[in-house]
Amino acid sequence: MVAEPGSDHLDWLAVPANVAQTGGLAGRKKDVNMICVTEETAIEMDVGEYIYISIHKTWADARAYCRQYYTEYSFVSSQSDHDSLLKAAGKNPLSGWIGLHRHADNSNIWMWSGGENVTYLNWDKGQPDNRDGVENAAQIWGNGKWNDCDEYSTMPFYCISVPNVEGKMSWEEALEHCRGTDRDLPSLLSEIQHLDAQEVIQLEDITDLVWIGLRFLNDRWLWMNGDSLVYEAWAQGDQDHLCPTQKRCGALSKTGLWKNWDCQDVLNFLCI
């Protein structure tokens, strides 16, 4: 069912009765338990998921594998990301390649294979030491700390899968589409998550606004998967979102600001 314009009567969302009574949201919470597959395990990160690959490859071959079957080699931008990365290994040993390597022209500089800025490091004591001058890539050790290692060694590795932007739909249709594939519209709970999502939507053929999982219900803005609204990115001085009468769905702009928008408008969207 698609709600009528201006209506909050969304029967198919299965919003429980206690929302109307308390203003809270006890709706569907996406299952983020580890997914076990043949040679891989996965766990959600901020936007997207880490994938642990148990087959052994050199650092460069592992990067090629990640780019062929997922989005990129794993990168870590925060302690939260690192915790999620370790969970992806499940019951497997933690040790494996990550997407960190020395700069080709300056061995003192470390870079992520996808070009992301290095904002977080977790080296073990005494590392990196570049023993014998050949340790140009980074691995996670069994204790969860990082070590530099010969890139021609073979071991398991971690990839990252970032959601693709989906086709154009109304907000309700987008939410229904995501949930029909066991995913959800994204909740942006921190600046890091917000910037990651913003980066994904920059292509020219993507609408200037993209639907996110934000909805105005019972006189407040809520994430539809039940996450708390602990981070906000409304335009400074914007008053339209405070008590919207028609524009009751949340969208992320390419400039990184949130906009309250007409739920019936047709926009691109992300599923996670």
N, C-alpha and C positions, 0 to 999 in steps of 0.2 A: 504494500500500500504506500502511495506517495501522498504526503500530507498536503492539504490545500494551502495556498499562499497565506502566510500570517498565522497559520495554525500550529499548535504544539501537540496536536493529536496524532501521535506516531505509533499506532497500534503494533506494527510489525517490529518495532524496536524492542518490544517486551520490556518497557520501562516499568519497574515494579511500583506498587501502590505507595510504598513508603516515601517515594520521591515527592509526591504531591503533599504528603503529610509533613515531611521534615525538610524538604528542599535539598536533601542529599541525593546522591546517585549510587544505587546499588545494582546497576545494570551489568551487562555482560563484561567480564574481565577476561581479556585474551589469555589463553593458557601459554605460559612461557617456559614450561618444563622442557628439558632437553629433548631434542628430536633425534632418535637413533636411526641411522641408515647403514648401508652395507659397509662403507669405509669412512664414513663421515659422521660427525655430530655437530649440532648447531645450537647456539644460544643467542638471544637477542642482546644487542648493544643499544646505544642511544637511538640511532636511526638506522635500522638494518640488523644484521646478525653476523657473528663470527662463526666460521666453519672450521672444525678440526679435521684434517685429512691425515689418515693413519699410514698411507703409503709413503715410502722413503724416496726423496728426491734431493738433488743439489739445490742450492738457494735459487739459482737462475731458472732451473726446470720447474721448481715449485711456483715461482712467480708466473711463468708461462701457463701453468695449470690453472692458477687462480684467475688469470685474465681470460682464459678460454671458457671456463665453466662457471665463474662467479663474476665479481666486479673487479677486485684487486687483491693484492697481498694485504695481510692484516696491518693496520696501523693503530696506534694507541695514543689518545690525546688526553687521558685523565685516569685517575685511580679507578673510577667507575668503569671505564672501558677495560682497564686491565683486569679487574675482577670478573667482568663478563667474558673476557678472552680465556681466562683460566677455566671457567665453568664449561666452556665449549669442549674441553678435552674429556669431560665426563669421567669415566672410570679408567681412561687411558693415561699413561704417563704424560706429564705436562710438557716434557722436553720437545721442542720443535722450532722450526724457523719462523720468524716474523719478518715483516717487510722492511726492516731497518738495515741500511748499508752505509759504508763510508763513501764520501764524495770522491769521485774519480780523480779530482785535481788537488784535493786537500784531505789527507787521511785523518785530520783532527775534527772534521765536520761529518756529522751523521745525518742521513736523509731517509725519508720514507719513500718507498718505491713509486707510490702514486703521486708524489710531489707535495704531500701535506707537510706543514711546518712541524718541527719537532718541539712540542710543548710539554712533554712528559718523558722521563727516563726512569728506569728501574734496574740499573746495573747492580750486580752482586759486588761484594767487597773486593777491591783490587781489579775490577774490570771497568772498561775494556783495557786489555794489556797488549793486544796485537802481537802475540807470541810468534816469533820467527818471521814477523812482518807479513803474514799471509791471512790474518784474521779480519776480513773485510765485511762480514755479514753478522747479523745478530740472531741469537737463538734464545729461547726460554729454557732455563734449567729446570730440573725436577723440583727445586724449592720455590719456583715461581719468579726467581730473579733472572736478569739478563746476562748474557755472556757473548763476547765476540768470538767468532769461530771461522775456520777455513770454509769458504763458500762452496768448495767442491766436496765437502762432507755430505753424506746423505742422511736424512731424518724426516720424520713427519713435519707438518707445517700447518699454519693457520691462514685461511683466506677470509675475506670480508665480502658480504653480499649486501649491497645497498639497493633499496627498492627503486624500480623504474617508475616514471610518471605514467599514470594510466590515462585512458581516453577521457573525453568530455562528458560529464553528466551533471545533473542537479546534485545538491548536497545529499539528500536522502537516497537517491539512486547510487551515489558513490559509496555511501556507508553500507548499503545493502550489497553492492558488488564486492566490497572488501570482505565483509563478513561471510559472504557466500563462498569465499575461498580461504576461510579460516584465518583471515587477517583483519586489520582494522585501519580506519583513518588514524593518522599519527597524533600522539600527544607530544607536545614540545615542552619538556619540563625544565630545561636549562638553556643557557646561552649556547652551549656546545651543540645540543640537539637542534636548536633553532638554526645555527649556522650551517650544520650538516644538511638540513632539509632545504635551506635557502640555496645551497650550492647545487643541489640536484635539479632545481627547477629553472636554471638559467638559459636553457636552449631557446632559440628564437621561436620555434613552433609551439612553445608552451604558453598558455594564457598568462597574462600579467598577474593574475590572482590564481591560487591553487587551493582547493579545499583541504582543510585539516579537521581533526576530530573535535572541534570546538562548537558548542551549541548553547544558546540562551534558553534556559528552561527554569520555570519557577523563580523568575526574577534574578537569576544569576547565570554566569557563564560557567560551563562544566565541560570537562573532557568526557566524551561518551564511553570510554572504556573504564571510567571510574577513578582515574588518576586525579590527584589534587591539583588545583590551579595555583602552583607555587611560583611560577614565572610568567610574566606578561610582557608583550611587545607591541602594545597599542601605540599609535602615533601620539607624540607629545601634544597635549592640548585637545586631543580628539574627545568629544563628548557624545558622539552619536551612538557609541557602543554601550553607554551607561544604562539606557532604558530604551532599547530599540523596539519599535512597533512592527516593522516589516523585516528589516535586515537582521535576522536572528541566527545566522550561521557564520562560522568563523573561516576566514581564508588567510593564507600567507601570501604576501606580495614578493615580487622579485627583489625589491629594495629591502626586504627583511622585516617589514611592518605587518602587523595583524590588521585585518579589516573585517568589520561586521558586514555581511553581504546578504542579498536576497537569496534565500535557499533554493529558489526555482531557477536561478541563473545557471547556465551550463559552463562548467570550468573543468580544467584538468585536476587531477588529484593524485595523492600518494596512498598506497596501501603498504602496511608493514605487518 
